[in-house]
Amino acid sequence: MPVEHTRVLLKKAEIDEMNDNPEDSDDAVSLYAKELREEAVKLLRTRFPDAKEVDSLKTYNDAVFILWR
């Protein structure tokens, strides 16, 4: 997948994490958010193996051409 997709995955994971209800016994939302974040990091590392701040939106923004955001 293109690196542009990694930014979308990261943002989707952040939104899912914000909407996660800690009182809910079903961890499906947080598990899904974790999987999205892991996929985003994996895709970012295929294009930029030496990326250090993989949880920073700036890292993903720098990887995507500004007119595509």
C-alpha positions, 0 to 999 in steps of 0.5 A: 500500500502507498505511504499515503494510506499509513497516515489514514490508518494512524488517524483512524486508530487515533479516532477509535482510541478516543471513542473507546469506552473504558467501562465497556468490557468488549475490547474489540475497539481498542484491539482494532485501533491497535491493529490499525496503528501497528499496520500504519507503523509497518507500512511507514517502515517499509518506505522509511526504515529509519523513521524514529517517531512512528507515533507522531503525525508529523512523521506521517505528514512529512511522508505524504506530498502536501497536496495529497493531504 
